[in-house]
C-alpha cells in the first residue's frame, strides 16, 4: 500500500514522501496518529499547501532564533558550586542549574535544549543551546568555588 507522509517517520521517510508500507501498519499506526494519508490527488495538493505554510513558519522561527543566538553568544554565566581542595566538585553542574542562570539573565530556555559536557571540576566550559534545528548558540560557563 502506498501512503503520503505528513510528518517525518524514523526509518521510513520524510514529510511529503510517498512510501510503500504494509496495509496493517498504515491502518493501525500511521493513519490514527495522522503521520500519513492515502495517496490521492486531493491529499497531495493539501500536503503541498501545508508544506508551504510549514516552511514559512520555520523561516520565521529561524530568524527569531538567529537574533537570540547573537545575544546569547555574548553571554557569560557563572555558577558557584561546593568543591574540594583539588577543585573537584561535590556533585556536578546540571542543565537545570544552567537554565536557572539563564532565566536570571532574562532568557527562558527549556533545559532539554541545553547540552553541556560532564562538569565535575572548577573551570571554564562551553555550553551549547539548540535554539532551532539549524541554530545553536554557545555560552561560556565558569564554575567557581562557593565561599
C-alpha positions in Angstrom: 0.0 0.0 0.0 1.3 3.5 -0.8 0.9 6.3 1.6 1.9 10.0 1.6 3.8 11.0 4.8 2.5 14.1 6.6 5.4 14.1 9.1 8.9 12.5 9.2 8.8 8.9 10.4 12.0 7.2 11.6 13.4 4.6 9.2 10.5 5.2 6.7 10.8 8.7 5.1 10.4 12.4 5.4 7.5 14.8 5.1 5.8 14.7 1.6 7.4 11.5 0.5 5.3 8.6 -1.0 6.3 5.3 0.6 5.1 1.7 0.3 4.1 0.1 3.6 2.0 -2.9 4.7 -1.7 -2.2 5.0 -1.8 -3.1 8.7 1.0 -0.7 9.5 -0.8 2.2 7.7 -4.2 1.4 9.1 -3.2 0.7 12.7 -0.3 3.1 13.2 0.2 5.8 10.5 -3.4 6.8 9.9 -4.5 7.1 13.5 -1.5 9.2 14.5 -2.0 11.4 11.4 1.5 10.7 10.2 0.3 9.6 6.8 -2.6 9.7 4.4 -3.7 7.6 1.4 -2.2 8.8 -1.9 -4.8 10.8 -3.8 -4.6 14.0 -5.9 -6.5 16.0 -3.2 -4.2 14.8 -0.4 -1.2 15.7 -2.5 -2.5 19.3 -3.0 -3.4 19.7 0.6 0.0 18.5 1.7 1.7 21.0 -0.6 -0.3 23.8 1.0 0.6 22.6 4.5 4.3 22.2 3.4 4.5 25.9 2.2 2.9 27.1 5.4 5.2 25.0 7.5 8.3 26.2 5.6 7.2 29.8 6.1 6.7 29.2 9.8 10.2 27.6 10.1 11.8 30.5 8.3 10.2 33.0 10.7 11.3 30.9 13.7 14.8 30.7 12.3 15.0 34.5 12.1 14.0 34.8 15.7 16.5 32.1 16.7 19.3 33.9 14.9 18.6 37.1 16.8 18.6 35.2 20.1 21.8 33.5 19.2 23.5 36.8 18.6 22.6 37.9 22.1 23.4 34.6 23.8 26.8 34.3 22.2 27.9 37.4 24.1 26.6 36.0 27.4 28.9 34.5 30.1 27.4 32.6 33.1 29.0 31.9 36.5 27.9 29.1 38.8 29.1 28.7 42.3 29.4 25.1 43.5 30.9 23.4 46.6 34.2 21.8 45.8 37.1 20.0 47.5 40.6 21.4 47.8 41.7 19.9 44.5 38.9 21.7 42.6 36.7 18.6 42.2 33.0 19.4 42.7 30.7 17.8 45.2 28.2 16.7 42.6 28.1 18.2 39.1 26.6 21.1 37.1 23.3 20.2 35.6 21.2 21.6 32.8 18.6 22.7 35.3 21.2 25.0 37.0 22.2 26.5 33.7 18.6 27.1 32.8 18.0 28.8 36.1 21.0 31.1 35.5 19.7 31.9 32.0 16.3 32.7 33.5 18.0 35.1 35.9 19.6 36.8 32.9 16.2 37.1 31.1 16.3 34.1 28.8 13.7 31.4 29.3 15.1 28.3 27.7 14.0 24.7 28.2 16.7 22.7 29.9 16.3 19.9 27.3 17.7 22.2 24.7 20.9 22.8 26.7 23.8 20.5 26.0 26.8 20.6 28.3 29.8 18.4 29.0 30.1 16.4 32.2 31.3 19.1 34.6 33.0 17.7 37.7 35.7 20.3 38.2 36.1 24.0 38.6 36.9 25.9 35.4 35.5 27.3 32.2 33.3 25.3 29.8 31.3 25.8 26.6 27.6 25.2 26.8 25.6 24.6 23.6 22.0 25.7 23.4 19.8 24.4 20.5 17.5 27.2 19.6 16.4 25.8 16.2 17.2 22.9 14.0 19.9 24.9 12.2 20.8 27.4 15.0 22.9 26.6 18.0 24.2 29.2 20.5 27.4 28.8 22.5 27.7 30.2 26.0 30.8 30.5 28.2 30.2 28.9 31.6 32.5 29.5 34.5 32.3 27.2 37.6 33.8 28.8 40.7 34.1 27.6 44.3 31.3 28.6 46.7 32.6 30.7 49.6 
